[in-house]
Amino acid sequence: MNTDLIKLFDSDEAAVREVLAQTLSGADDGELFIEHSQSETLSFDNGRLKGGSFNTDQGFGLRAVAGEAVGYAHAGDLSLSALKRAADAVRAVTRGYSGTYAAAPQRTNKKLYGDENPIGEPSFEAKVSLLQEIDAYLRAKDPKVRQVTASIAASWQVVDILRADGERMHDIRPMTRLNISVVVGEGDRQESGSHGVGGRRGFGDFVATDNWQRGADEALRQALVNLTAIDAPAGTMDVVLSSGWPGVMLHEAVGHGLEGDFNRKKTSAFAGLMGSQVAAKGVTVVDDGTIEARRGSLTIDDEGTPSGYNVLIDDGKLVGYMQDRQNARLMGMQPTGNGRRESYAHVPMPRMTNTYMLSGDKTPEEIIASVKKGIYAVSFGGGQVDITSGKFVFGCTEAYLIDNGRIGAPVKGAMLIGNGPDAMQRITMIGNDMKLDTGMGNCGKGGQWVPVGVGQPHLRMNEMTVGGTQA
């Protein structure tokens, strides 16, 4: 298709720009966001293709920013008449207001992913065959396997961002993901395990036999571990978090609290703490949207700002927030490339990209050996966090007892309960093995979902509250 999206309008570019200029006259900021997207999902469950979908969508979102107010309208109709109707609604916020239109984002020559559309390759038939292969492979691997669910998903998003000052930004964003889930059983007991991979690239290595088999083996390993797990103890104890995906706790318990809008409105547990010691010495947390082909990475954000490597906590001190353009201006700060939206139907807001903690100097073995009695949390499932208080609850999908410095029996039902700022002060050892997740994260905020990445090294956290099923 033609990726010059403004040519999809039923009018020429000059007419579209004239409406945009009139709409944003007197505004502090704003843009016309045009999007074309395609997505495909195939799911295989209980030995058969259970679901398949293909969707194409396109439309525009028109935004005017006046101080703290935002006028926003969108339509799935790329016509001049639809744009004019949207403009009539959006102009309401600038009536009687006189602002100075903000300077355009600085450009870079960085490009973090290719333009290829992953939906067409491999073919539909090859994708279905792969899902069948995964199902057959796992069922043949162990007689305890009772259910296999595998899914493959791809999307391709093209965006054009037009500003009233004549600037125009363009980005093409591919995305792929492969997920495998296994249920194993023995008698009346059943447990599950899962594994997923993904990123901003074609399927390529993800669907190579050796790689999908490793993913299938990992899902099965986790399920079999959980099948032998005993009830988790409850109480206050030392906790070791594994590297990689457990960074989702950092994302939820700390990351959201460092987004600019929550801090401007003073609804974050971290509000007003810039420059303060908010974590233990040695803790450095960054949000990095510049990692090539990662799920959370962006060449430019949804306002046209290039993504950045943004240090949020440095050696335990709060040094930065994640900002979109509006909140950065209102707080007297610089945009950080974190203005993100789910689609043209949504207004941008400060969102994370790839958020992770940097490595320390301890080996994972040293950290585990240092704990007399505690919990080793290898993987997390669902979690909840209250941004204002910082309180969180996270369920472990794979965890073990630690007994006299050694990993013991697997446990089920373990829940980590705490407060984000407090938990960051309880970190006493930081591993030298920082690892990012395998590319499967999604983040919800304000009714919008965007892809993200998380990561961390092994961590020791002292005297955490653990909820369990064993008194």
HUVEN-V892740 format. One record per backbone hydrogen bond with DSSP energy under -1.0 kcal/mol. CO is the residue of the C=O (numbers start at 1). NH is the residue of the N-H. E is the energy in kcal/mol with one decimal. If there is no record, write none. Layout:
CO_NH_E + CO_NH_E
This chain:
3_5_-1.4 + 4_7_-1.7 + 5_8_-2.0 + 6_9_-1.1 + 12_16_-1.6 + 13_17_-2.7 + 14_18_-1.8 + 15_19_-1.8 + 16_20_-2.1 + 17_21_-2.8 + 18_22_-2.2 + 19_23_-2.3 + 20_24_-2.1 + 24_27_-2.0 + 26_99_-2.0 + 28_102_-2.9 + 29_65_-2.9 + 31_63_-2.3 + 32_162_-2.7 + 33_61_-2.5 + 34_160_-2.4 + 35_59_-2.1 + 36_158_-3.1 + 37_57_-2.7 + 38_156_-2.5 + 39_55_-2.8 + 40_154_-2.5 + 41_53_-2.5 + 42_152_-2.5 + 43_50_-2.0 + 43_51_-1.7 + 44_150_-2.5 + 45_48_-1.3 + 48_45_-2.7 + 51_43_-2.7 + 53_41_-2.2 + 55_39_-2.3 + 57_37_-3.3 + 59_35_-2.7 + 60_75_-1.9 + 61_33_-3.0 + 62_73_-1.9 + 64_71_-3.0 + 65_28_-2.9 + 65_29_-1.3 + 66_69_-2.2 + 69_66_-2.4 + 71_64_-2.4 + 73_62_-3.3 + 75_60_-2.3 + 77_79_-2.0 + 79_83_-2.0 + 80_84_-2.3 + 81_85_-2.0 + 82_86_-2.2 + 83_87_-2.3 + 84_88_-2.0 + 85_89_-1.4 + 86_90_-2.5 + 87_91_-2.4 + 89_92_-1.1 + 90_93_-1.5 + 91_94_-1.2 + 94_97_-2.3 + 112_293_-2.1 + 123_127_-2.2 + 124_128_-2.3 + 125_129_-2.3 + 126_130_-2.1 + 127_131_-2.1 + 128_132_-2.1 + 129_133_-2.2 + 130_134_-2.4 + 131_135_-2.0 + 132_136_-2.7 + 133_137_-2.8 + 134_138_-2.2 + 135_139_-2.1 + 136_140_-1.9 + 137_141_-1.0 + 138_142_-1.1 + 142_145_-1.7 + 144_185_-2.2 + 147_183_-2.7 + 148_46_-1.1 + 149_181_-3.0 + 150_44_-3.4 + 151_179_-2.5 + 152_42_-2.5 + 153_177_-2.0 + 154_40_-2.7 + 155_175_-1.8 + 156_38_-2.1 + 157_173_-3.6 + 158_36_-2.3 + 159_171_-2.2 + 160_34_-3.1 + 161_169_-2.4 + 162_32_-2.8 + 163_166_-1.6 + 167_163_-2.6 + 169_161_-2.9 + 171_159_-2.9 + 173_157_-2.4 + 175_155_-2.5 + 176_199_-1.9 + 177_153_-2.7 + 178_197_-2.3 + 179_151_-2.4 + 180_195_-2.5 + 181_149_-2.8 + 182_193_-2.0 + 183_146_-3.3 + 183_147_-1.7 + 184_191_-2.4 + 186_189_-1.8 + 189_186_-2.3 + 191_184_-2.8 + 193_182_-2.9 + 195_180_-2.9 + 197_178_-2.8 + 199_176_-2.4 + 199_201_-1.6 + 203_206_-2.2 + 204_207_-1.1 + 205_208_-1.2 + 208_212_-2.5 + 209_213_-2.2 + 210_214_-1.6 + 211_215_-2.0 + 212_216_-2.5 + 213_217_-2.8 + 214_218_-2.0 + 215_219_-2.1 + 216_220_-2.3 + 217_221_-2.8 + 218_222_-2.3 + 219_223_-1.9 + 220_224_-2.6 + 221_225_-2.3 + 222_226_-2.2 + 223_227_-1.3 + 225_228_-1.1 + 230_412_-2.5 + 232_469_-1.0 + 232_470_-2.5 + 235_466_-3.2 + 237_464_-2.6 + 238_375_-1.8 + 239_461_-3.1 + 240_377_-2.9 + 241_459_-2.0 + 244_247_-2.3 + 245_248_-2.6 + 246_249_-1.9 + 247_251_-2.3 + 248_252_-2.2 + 249_253_-3.1 + 250_254_-1.9 + 250_255_-2.4 + 251_256_-1.4 + 255_258_-1.7 + 256_259_-1.6 + 258_322_-2.4 + 259_263_-1.3 + 260_264_-2.8 + 261_265_-2.1 + 262_267_-2.8 + 268_271_-1.5 + 270_273_-1.7 + 273_276_-2.8 + 276_318_-2.6 + 280_283_-1.9 + 283_316_-2.8 + 284_358_-2.7 + 285_312_-2.7 + 285_313_-1.8 + 286_356_-2.5 + 287_310_-2.9 + 289_298_-1.8 + 291_294_-1.6 + 293_200_-2.2 + 294_297_-1.1 + 301_304_-1.5 + 305_301_-3.1 + 308_289_-2.2 + 310_287_-2.7 + 312_319_-3.0 + 312_320_-1.6 + 313_285_-2.0 + 314_317_-2.1 + 316_278_-2.2 + 316_279_-1.7 + 317_314_-2.9 + 318_275_-3.1 + 322_260_-3.3 + 323_336_-1.4 + 323_338_-1.6 + 324_328_-1.5 + 325_329_-2.1 + 326_330_-2.3 + 327_331_-1.5 + 328_333_-3.3 + 329_332_-1.1 + 338_351_-2.6 + 339_302_-2.4 + 340_349_-1.8 + 343_346_-2.0 + 349_340_-2.5 + 353_453_-2.6 + 354_288_-3.4 + 355_455_-1.1 + 356_286_-2.8 + 362_432_-2.2 + 363_367_-2.0 + 364_368_-2.4 + 365_369_-2.5 + 366_370_-1.1 + 368_371_-1.5 + 371_405_-2.0 + 372_404_-4.0 + 374_402_-2.6 + 375_240_-2.9 + 376_400_-2.0 + 377_242_-2.6 + 379_397_-2.1 + 379_398_-1.5 + 382_395_-2.3 + 384_393_-2.2 + 386_390_-3.1 + 387_269_-1.6 + 390_420_-3.2 + 391_386_-2.6 + 392_418_-2.1 + 393_384_-2.4 + 394_416_-3.0 + 395_381_-3.0 + 398_378_-2.3 + 398_379_-1.8 + 399_411_-2.5 + 400_376_-3.1 + 401_408_-3.8 + 402_374_-1.8 + 403_406_-1.1 + 406_403_-2.8 + 409_401_-2.7 + 410_230_-2.6 + 412_232_-2.1 + 414_396_-2.8 + 415_467_-3.0 + 416_394_-2.4 + 418_392_-3.0 + 419_423_-3.6 + 420_424_-2.0 + 424_280_-2.5 + 426_462_-2.6 + 429_460_-2.2 + 430_362_-2.1 + 431_360_-4.1 + 435_456_-1.7 + 438_198_-1.9 + 441_452_-1.9 + 443_450_-1.9 + 445_448_-2.1 + 448_445_-2.2 + 450_443_-2.5 + 453_355_-2.3 + 454_437_-2.7 + 455_357_-1.3 + 456_244_-2.2 + 456_435_-1.4 + 458_431_-3.5 + 459_241_-2.3 + 460_428_-2.3 + 460_429_-1.1 + 461_239_-2.9 + 464_237_-2.6 + 465_417_-2.6 + 466_235_-2.7 + 467_415_-2.8 + 470_234_-1.1
